[in-house]
Amino acid sequence: MHGLHNAACHCRAVTFTVRLIGNPAEVSRCSCSLCSMRGAVTASAKIEDLTFLTGEGNLGLYQFHTRTAKHYFCKTCGIYTHHRRRSNPAHYGINVACLENVSPFDFREVPVWDGTRHSADTREKDELAGVLRFCPTQTPSAS
């Protein structure tokens, strides 16, 4: 999954390319109040590796608590596309559901980081809160 990807929100008002970093299966979720409600699986990218093709002006911004993290979403369809990470403001967290030919259900296990006890607040090391598992009930048929 690493490398350059085309990406878009649901209505395609916002389109962009992004070069992901890390291991191809390096995705995660967070247990903070916003991420728990949003439910997105994210991958990482450096700030400079995201390029908007269309719709950058159609992005809304949501911030809370320390206002360090910046959460972006399409003003038309409401889909969360990416956020500037609080844990590393030089990186974006990219919603993998926005990536072309990638689904959050491609990942059998997704680590969930303890966002309720964020390292920026506790001065402790980030800790794993658990693992989210996807167990398909049927095997996809070969076409």
Rosetta constraint file for C-alpha pairs under 8 A:
AtomPair CA 1 CA 20 HARMONIC 7.57 0.50
AtomPair CA 1 CA 23 HARMONIC 7.85 0.50
AtomPair CA 1 CA 24 HARMONIC 4.36 0.50
AtomPair CA 1 CA 25 HARMONIC 6.73 0.50
AtomPair CA 2 CA 19 HARMONIC 6.97 0.50
AtomPair CA 2 CA 20 HARMONIC 4.91 0.50
AtomPair CA 2 CA 21 HARMONIC 5.80 0.50
AtomPair CA 2 CA 22 HARMONIC 6.64 0.50
AtomPair CA 2 CA 23 HARMONIC 6.67 0.50
AtomPair CA 2 CA 24 HARMONIC 4.86 0.50
AtomPair CA 3 CA 18 HARMONIC 7.95 0.50
AtomPair CA 3 CA 19 HARMONIC 4.98 0.50
AtomPair CA 3 CA 20 HARMONIC 5.36 0.50
AtomPair CA 3 CA 21 HARMONIC 7.11 0.50
AtomPair CA 4 CA 17 HARMONIC 6.79 0.50
AtomPair CA 4 CA 18 HARMONIC 5.53 0.50
AtomPair CA 4 CA 19 HARMONIC 4.13 0.50
AtomPair CA 4 CA 20 HARMONIC 6.54 0.50
AtomPair CA 5 CA 17 HARMONIC 5.50 0.50
AtomPair CA 5 CA 18 HARMONIC 5.32 0.50
AtomPair CA 5 CA 19 HARMONIC 6.19 0.50
AtomPair CA 5 CA 20 HARMONIC 7.72 0.50
AtomPair CA 5 CA 99 HARMONIC 6.40 0.50
AtomPair CA 5 CA 100 HARMONIC 6.77 0.50
AtomPair CA 6 CA 15 HARMONIC 7.58 0.50
AtomPair CA 6 CA 16 HARMONIC 6.06 0.50
AtomPair CA 6 CA 17 HARMONIC 4.55 0.50
AtomPair CA 6 CA 18 HARMONIC 6.63 0.50
AtomPair CA 6 CA 99 HARMONIC 6.04 0.50
AtomPair CA 6 CA 100 HARMONIC 5.60 0.50
AtomPair CA 7 CA 15 HARMONIC 5.71 0.50
AtomPair CA 7 CA 16 HARMONIC 5.26 0.50
AtomPair CA 7 CA 17 HARMONIC 5.82 0.50
AtomPair CA 7 CA 18 HARMONIC 7.34 0.50
AtomPair CA 7 CA 98 HARMONIC 5.18 0.50
AtomPair CA 7 CA 99 HARMONIC 4.32 0.50
AtomPair CA 7 CA 100 HARMONIC 5.46 0.50
AtomPair CA 8 CA 12 HARMONIC 5.33 0.50
AtomPair CA 8 CA 13 HARMONIC 7.56 0.50
AtomPair CA 8 CA 14 HARMONIC 5.55 0.50
AtomPair CA 8 CA 15 HARMONIC 4.27 0.50
AtomPair CA 8 CA 16 HARMONIC 6.23 0.50
AtomPair CA 8 CA 81 HARMONIC 7.54 0.50
AtomPair CA 8 CA 98 HARMONIC 5.19 0.50
AtomPair CA 8 CA 99 HARMONIC 6.73 0.50
AtomPair CA 8 CA 100 HARMONIC 7.61 0.50
AtomPair CA 9 CA 13 HARMONIC 6.78 0.50
AtomPair CA 9 CA 14 HARMONIC 5.66 0.50
AtomPair CA 9 CA 15 HARMONIC 6.80 0.50
AtomPair CA 9 CA 74 HARMONIC 6.64 0.50
AtomPair CA 9 CA 77 HARMONIC 7.48 0.50
AtomPair CA 9 CA 79 HARMONIC 5.85 0.50
AtomPair CA 9 CA 80 HARMONIC 7.55 0.50
AtomPair CA 9 CA 81 HARMONIC 6.33 0.50
AtomPair CA 9 CA 98 HARMONIC 5.72 0.50
AtomPair CA 10 CA 77 HARMONIC 6.40 0.50
AtomPair CA 10 CA 79 HARMONIC 6.49 0.50
AtomPair CA 10 CA 98 HARMONIC 7.51 0.50
AtomPair CA 11 CA 76 HARMONIC 7.35 0.50
AtomPair CA 11 CA 77 HARMONIC 5.96 0.50
AtomPair CA 13 CA 54 HARMONIC 6.78 0.50
AtomPair CA 13 CA 55 HARMONIC 5.43 0.50
AtomPair CA 13 CA 58 HARMONIC 7.26 0.50
AtomPair CA 13 CA 74 HARMONIC 7.41 0.50
AtomPair CA 13 CA 76 HARMONIC 7.32 0.50
AtomPair CA 14 CA 52 HARMONIC 7.61 0.50
AtomPair CA 14 CA 53 HARMONIC 7.61 0.50
AtomPair CA 14 CA 54 HARMONIC 5.37 0.50
AtomPair CA 14 CA 55 HARMONIC 4.23 0.50
AtomPair CA 14 CA 56 HARMONIC 6.30 0.50
AtomPair CA 14 CA 58 HARMONIC 6.88 0.50
AtomPair CA 14 CA 59 HARMONIC 7.49 0.50
AtomPair CA 14 CA 74 HARMONIC 6.66 0.50
AtomPair CA 15 CA 52 HARMONIC 6.05 0.50
AtomPair CA 15 CA 53 HARMONIC 5.37 0.50
AtomPair CA 15 CA 54 HARMONIC 5.13 0.50
AtomPair CA 15 CA 55 HARMONIC 6.51 0.50
AtomPair CA 16 CA 50 HARMONIC 6.90 0.50
AtomPair CA 16 CA 51 HARMONIC 5.43 0.50
AtomPair CA 16 CA 52 HARMONIC 4.15 0.50
AtomPair CA 16 CA 53 HARMONIC 4.93 0.50
AtomPair CA 16 CA 54 HARMONIC 6.88 0.50
AtomPair CA 17 CA 49 HARMONIC 7.99 0.50
AtomPair CA 17 CA 50 HARMONIC 5.83 0.50
AtomPair CA 17 CA 51 HARMONIC 5.29 0.50
AtomPair CA 17 CA 52 HARMONIC 6.50 0.50
AtomPair CA 17 CA 53 HARMONIC 7.28 0.50
AtomPair CA 18 CA 45 HARMONIC 7.04 0.50
AtomPair CA 18 CA 49 HARMONIC 5.55 0.50
AtomPair CA 18 CA 50 HARMONIC 4.39 0.50
AtomPair CA 18 CA 51 HARMONIC 6.37 0.50
AtomPair CA 19 CA 45 HARMONIC 6.12 0.50
AtomPair CA 19 CA 46 HARMONIC 7.77 0.50
AtomPair CA 19 CA 49 HARMONIC 5.34 0.50
AtomPair CA 19 CA 50 HARMONIC 6.69 0.50
AtomPair CA 20 CA 43 HARMONIC 6.89 0.50
AtomPair CA 20 CA 44 HARMONIC 5.71 0.50
AtomPair CA 20 CA 45 HARMONIC 4.60 0.50
AtomPair CA 20 CA 46 HARMONIC 7.55 0.50
AtomPair CA 20 CA 49 HARMONIC 7.73 0.50
AtomPair CA 21 CA 43 HARMONIC 7.85 0.50
AtomPair CA 21 CA 44 HARMONIC 5.78 0.50
AtomPair CA 21 CA 45 HARMONIC 5.40 0.50
AtomPair CA 21 CA 46 HARMONIC 7.38 0.50
AtomPair CA 22 CA 26 HARMONIC 6.22 0.50
AtomPair CA 22 CA 44 HARMONIC 7.35 0.50
AtomPair CA 25 CA 107 HARMONIC 7.37 0.50
AtomPair CA 26 CA 43 HARMONIC 6.48 0.50
AtomPair CA 27 CA 41 HARMONIC 6.48 0.50
AtomPair CA 27 CA 42 HARMONIC 5.39 0.50
AtomPair CA 27 CA 43 HARMONIC 4.70 0.50
AtomPair CA 27 CA 44 HARMONIC 7.61 0.50
AtomPair CA 27 CA 110 HARMONIC 6.38 0.50
AtomPair CA 27 CA 111 HARMONIC 7.34 0.50
AtomPair CA 28 CA 41 HARMONIC 5.62 0.50
AtomPair CA 28 CA 42 HARMONIC 5.47 0.50
AtomPair CA 28 CA 43 HARMONIC 6.74 0.50
AtomPair CA 28 CA 110 HARMONIC 5.34 0.50
AtomPair CA 28 CA 111 HARMONIC 5.03 0.50
AtomPair CA 28 CA 112 HARMONIC 5.78 0.50
AtomPair CA 28 CA 113 HARMONIC 7.29 0.50
AtomPair CA 29 CA 35 HARMONIC 7.27 0.50
AtomPair CA 29 CA 39 HARMONIC 7.48 0.50
AtomPair CA 29 CA 40 HARMONIC 6.61 0.50
AtomPair CA 29 CA 41 HARMONIC 5.24 0.50
AtomPair CA 29 CA 42 HARMONIC 6.32 0.50
AtomPair CA 29 CA 110 HARMONIC 6.82 0.50
AtomPair CA 29 CA 111 HARMONIC 6.26 0.50
AtomPair CA 29 CA 112 HARMONIC 4.57 0.50
AtomPair CA 29 CA 113 HARMONIC 6.23 0.50
AtomPair CA 30 CA 35 HARMONIC 5.64 0.50
AtomPair CA 30 CA 36 HARMONIC 6.83 0.50
AtomPair CA 30 CA 112 HARMONIC 5.07 0.50
AtomPair CA 30 CA 113 HARMONIC 4.70 0.50
AtomPair CA 30 CA 114 HARMONIC 6.12 0.50
AtomPair CA 30 CA 115 HARMONIC 5.41 0.50
AtomPair CA 31 CA 35 HARMONIC 5.98 0.50
AtomPair CA 31 CA 36 HARMONIC 5.26 0.50
AtomPair CA 31 CA 112 HARMONIC 6.47 0.50
AtomPair CA 31 CA 113 HARMONIC 6.14 0.50
AtomPair CA 31 CA 114 HARMONIC 5.32 0.50
AtomPair CA 31 CA 115 HARMONIC 4.76 0.50
AtomPair CA 31 CA 116 HARMONIC 6.17 0.50
AtomPair CA 31 CA 129 HARMONIC 7.35 0.50
AtomPair CA 32 CA 36 HARMONIC 5.88 0.50
AtomPair CA 32 CA 114 HARMONIC 7.01 0.50
AtomPair CA 32 CA 115 HARMONIC 4.18 0.50
AtomPair CA 32 CA 116 HARMONIC 4.77 0.50
AtomPair CA 33 CA 37 HARMONIC 6.53 0.50
AtomPair CA 33 CA 115 HARMONIC 7.91 0.50
AtomPair CA 33 CA 116 HARMONIC 7.29 0.50
AtomPair CA 34 CA 38 HARMONIC 6.07 0.50
AtomPair CA 35 CA 39 HARMONIC 5.69 0.50
AtomPair CA 35 CA 40 HARMONIC 6.96 0.50
AtomPair CA 40 CA 95 HARMONIC 6.11 0.50
AtomPair CA 40 CA 96 HARMONIC 7.68 0.50
AtomPair CA 40 CA 97 HARMONIC 7.72 0.50
AtomPair CA 40 CA 104 HARMONIC 7.83 0.50
AtomPair CA 41 CA 95 HARMONIC 5.94 0.50
AtomPair CA 41 CA 96 HARMONIC 6.00 0.50
AtomPair CA 41 CA 97 HARMONIC 7.52 0.50
AtomPair CA 41 CA 104 HARMONIC 6.00 0.50
AtomPair CA 41 CA 110 HARMONIC 7.62 0.50
AtomPair CA 42 CA 93 HARMONIC 5.48 0.50
AtomPair CA 42 CA 94 HARMONIC 5.05 0.50
AtomPair CA 42 CA 95 HARMONIC 4.73 0.50
AtomPair CA 42 CA 96 HARMONIC 5.47 0.50
AtomPair CA 43 CA 93 HARMONIC 5.56 0.50
AtomPair CA 43 CA 94 HARMONIC 5.21 0.50
AtomPair CA 43 CA 95 HARMONIC 6.81 0.50
AtomPair CA 43 CA 96 HARMONIC 6.39 0.50
AtomPair CA 44 CA 91 HARMONIC 6.47 0.50
AtomPair CA 44 CA 92 HARMONIC 5.75 0.50
AtomPair CA 44 CA 93 HARMONIC 4.85 0.50
AtomPair CA 44 CA 94 HARMONIC 6.04 0.50
AtomPair CA 45 CA 49 HARMONIC 6.32 0.50
AtomPair CA 45 CA 50 HARMONIC 7.29 0.50
AtomPair CA 45 CA 91 HARMONIC 5.50 0.50
AtomPair CA 45 CA 92 HARMONIC 5.25 0.50
AtomPair CA 45 CA 93 HARMONIC 6.58 0.50
AtomPair CA 45 CA 94 HARMONIC 7.07 0.50
AtomPair CA 46 CA 50 HARMONIC 7.32 0.50
AtomPair CA 46 CA 90 HARMONIC 6.11 0.50
AtomPair CA 46 CA 91 HARMONIC 4.44 0.50
AtomPair CA 46 CA 92 HARMONIC 6.10 0.50
AtomPair CA 47 CA 84 HARMONIC 7.94 0.50
AtomPair CA 47 CA 90 HARMONIC 5.77 0.50
AtomPair CA 47 CA 91 HARMONIC 5.18 0.50
AtomPair CA 47 CA 92 HARMONIC 5.86 0.50
AtomPair CA 52 CA 56 HARMONIC 6.12 0.50
AtomPair CA 55 CA 59 HARMONIC 7.01 0.50
AtomPair CA 58 CA 74 HARMONIC 6.00 0.50
AtomPair CA 58 CA 75 HARMONIC 5.64 0.50
AtomPair CA 58 CA 76 HARMONIC 7.41 0.50
AtomPair CA 59 CA 72 HARMONIC 6.06 0.50
AtomPair CA 59 CA 73 HARMONIC 5.39 0.50
AtomPair CA 59 CA 74 HARMONIC 4.77 0.50
AtomPair CA 59 CA 75 HARMONIC 5.65 0.50
AtomPair CA 60 CA 72 HARMONIC 5.55 0.50
AtomPair CA 60 CA 73 HARMONIC 5.21 0.50
AtomPair CA 60 CA 74 HARMONIC 6.06 0.50
AtomPair CA 60 CA 75 HARMONIC 5.58 0.50
AtomPair CA 61 CA 70 HARMONIC 6.53 0.50
AtomPair CA 61 CA 71 HARMONIC 5.61 0.50
AtomPair CA 61 CA 72 HARMONIC 4.75 0.50
AtomPair CA 61 CA 73 HARMONIC 6.61 0.50
AtomPair CA 62 CA 70 HARMONIC 6.20 0.50
AtomPair CA 62 CA 71 HARMONIC 5.09 0.50
AtomPair CA 62 CA 72 HARMONIC 6.46 0.50
AtomPair CA 63 CA 67 HARMONIC 5.06 0.50
AtomPair CA 63 CA 68 HARMONIC 7.53 0.50
AtomPair CA 63 CA 69 HARMONIC 6.45 0.50
AtomPair CA 63 CA 70 HARMONIC 5.49 0.50
AtomPair CA 63 CA 71 HARMONIC 6.32 0.50
AtomPair CA 64 CA 69 HARMONIC 7.87 0.50
AtomPair CA 68 CA 84 HARMONIC 7.94 0.50
AtomPair CA 68 CA 85 HARMONIC 7.69 0.50
AtomPair CA 68 CA 86 HARMONIC 5.48 0.50
AtomPair CA 68 CA 89 HARMONIC 7.66 0.50
AtomPair CA 69 CA 83 HARMONIC 6.68 0.50
AtomPair CA 69 CA 84 HARMONIC 5.21 0.50
AtomPair CA 69 CA 85 HARMONIC 5.21 0.50
AtomPair CA 69 CA 86 HARMONIC 4.58 0.50
AtomPair CA 69 CA 89 HARMONIC 7.38 0.50
AtomPair CA 70 CA 83 HARMONIC 5.24 0.50
AtomPair CA 70 CA 84 HARMONIC 4.97 0.50
AtomPair CA 70 CA 85 HARMONIC 7.21 0.50
AtomPair CA 71 CA 80 HARMONIC 7.41 0.50
AtomPair CA 71 CA 82 HARMONIC 6.31 0.50
AtomPair CA 71 CA 83 HARMONIC 4.25 0.50
AtomPair CA 71 CA 84 HARMONIC 6.59 0.50
AtomPair CA 72 CA 80 HARMONIC 5.88 0.50
AtomPair CA 72 CA 81 HARMONIC 6.03 0.50
AtomPair CA 72 CA 82 HARMONIC 5.57 0.50
AtomPair CA 72 CA 83 HARMONIC 5.70 0.50
AtomPair CA 73 CA 78 HARMONIC 5.72 0.50
AtomPair CA 73 CA 79 HARMONIC 5.29 0.50
AtomPair CA 73 CA 80 HARMONIC 4.09 0.50
AtomPair CA 73 CA 81 HARMONIC 5.45 0.50
AtomPair CA 73 CA 82 HARMONIC 7.27 0.50
AtomPair CA 74 CA 78 HARMONIC 4.88 0.50
AtomPair CA 74 CA 79 HARMONIC 5.46 0.50
AtomPair CA 74 CA 80 HARMONIC 6.61 0.50
AtomPair CA 74 CA 81 HARMONIC 7.24 0.50
AtomPair CA 80 CA 95 HARMONIC 6.91 0.50
AtomPair CA 81 CA 94 HARMONIC 6.29 0.50
AtomPair CA 81 CA 95 HARMONIC 5.35 0.50
AtomPair CA 81 CA 98 HARMONIC 6.44 0.50
AtomPair CA 82 CA 92 HARMONIC 6.40 0.50
AtomPair CA 82 CA 93 HARMONIC 5.43 0.50
AtomPair CA 82 CA 94 HARMONIC 4.43 0.50
AtomPair CA 82 CA 95 HARMONIC 5.61 0.50
AtomPair CA 83 CA 92 HARMONIC 5.34 0.50
AtomPair CA 83 CA 93 HARMONIC 5.21 0.50
AtomPair CA 83 CA 94 HARMONIC 6.74 0.50
AtomPair CA 84 CA 88 HARMONIC 7.84 0.50
AtomPair CA 84 CA 89 HARMONIC 5.74 0.50
AtomPair CA 84 CA 90 HARMONIC 7.53 0.50
AtomPair CA 84 CA 91 HARMONIC 6.08 0.50
AtomPair CA 84 CA 92 HARMONIC 4.48 0.50
AtomPair CA 84 CA 93 HARMONIC 6.34 0.50
AtomPair CA 85 CA 89 HARMONIC 4.97 0.50
AtomPair CA 85 CA 90 HARMONIC 7.47 0.50
AtomPair CA 85 CA 91 HARMONIC 5.88 0.50
AtomPair CA 85 CA 92 HARMONIC 5.58 0.50
AtomPair CA 85 CA 93 HARMONIC 6.20 0.50
AtomPair CA 86 CA 120 HARMONIC 7.90 0.50
AtomPair CA 87 CA 119 HARMONIC 7.50 0.50
AtomPair CA 87 CA 120 HARMONIC 6.97 0.50
AtomPair CA 94 CA 98 HARMONIC 7.89 0.50
AtomPair CA 95 CA 99 HARMONIC 7.40 0.50
AtomPair CA 96 CA 102 HARMONIC 6.43 0.50
AtomPair CA 96 CA 103 HARMONIC 6.39 0.50
AtomPair CA 96 CA 104 HARMONIC 6.16 0.50
AtomPair CA 97 CA 102 HARMONIC 6.35 0.50
AtomPair CA 97 CA 103 HARMONIC 5.17 0.50
AtomPair CA 97 CA 104 HARMONIC 5.82 0.50
AtomPair CA 98 CA 102 HARMONIC 7.74 0.50
AtomPair CA 99 CA 103 HARMONIC 7.61 0.50
AtomPair CA 102 CA 106 HARMONIC 6.95 0.50
AtomPair CA 103 CA 107 HARMONIC 7.95 0.50
AtomPair CA 105 CA 134 HARMONIC 6.66 0.50
AtomPair CA 107 CA 134 HARMONIC 7.18 0.50
AtomPair CA 108 CA 133 HARMONIC 5.56 0.50
AtomPair CA 108 CA 134 HARMONIC 4.94 0.50
AtomPair CA 108 CA 135 HARMONIC 6.75 0.50
AtomPair CA 109 CA 131 HARMONIC 6.32 0.50
AtomPair CA 109 CA 132 HARMONIC 5.64 0.50
AtomPair CA 109 CA 133 HARMONIC 4.54 0.50
AtomPair CA 109 CA 134 HARMONIC 6.43 0.50
AtomPair CA 110 CA 131 HARMONIC 5.55 0.50
AtomPair CA 110 CA 132 HARMONIC 5.06 0.50
AtomPair CA 110 CA 133 HARMONIC 6.43 0.50
AtomPair CA 111 CA 128 HARMONIC 6.96 0.50
AtomPair CA 111 CA 129 HARMONIC 7.88 0.50
AtomPair CA 111 CA 130 HARMONIC 6.18 0.50
AtomPair CA 111 CA 131 HARMONIC 4.49 0.50
AtomPair CA 111 CA 132 HARMONIC 6.29 0.50
AtomPair CA 112 CA 128 HARMONIC 5.98 0.50
AtomPair CA 112 CA 129 HARMONIC 5.56 0.50
AtomPair CA 112 CA 130 HARMONIC 5.24 0.50
AtomPair CA 112 CA 131 HARMONIC 5.45 0.50
AtomPair CA 112 CA 132 HARMONIC 6.73 0.50
AtomPair CA 113 CA 126 HARMONIC 7.11 0.50
AtomPair CA 113 CA 127 HARMONIC 5.98 0.50
AtomPair CA 113 CA 128 HARMONIC 4.51 0.50
AtomPair CA 113 CA 129 HARMONIC 5.19 0.50
AtomPair CA 113 CA 130 HARMONIC 7.10 0.50
AtomPair CA 114 CA 118 HARMONIC 6.56 0.50
AtomPair CA 114 CA 126 HARMONIC 6.94 0.50
AtomPair CA 114 CA 127 HARMONIC 5.62 0.50
AtomPair CA 114 CA 128 HARMONIC 5.60 0.50
AtomPair CA 114 CA 129 HARMONIC 4.73 0.50
AtomPair CA 117 CA 121 HARMONIC 6.88 0.50
AtomPair CA 117 CA 122 HARMONIC 6.49 0.50
AtomPair CA 118 CA 122 HARMONIC 6.28 0.50
AtomPair CA 118 CA 126 HARMONIC 6.59 0.50
AtomPair CA 119 CA 123 HARMONIC 5.05 0.50
AtomPair CA 119 CA 124 HARMONIC 5.12 0.50
AtomPair CA 119 CA 125 HARMONIC 5.68 0.50
AtomPair CA 119 CA 126 HARMONIC 5.29 0.50
AtomPair CA 120 CA 124 HARMONIC 7.81 0.50
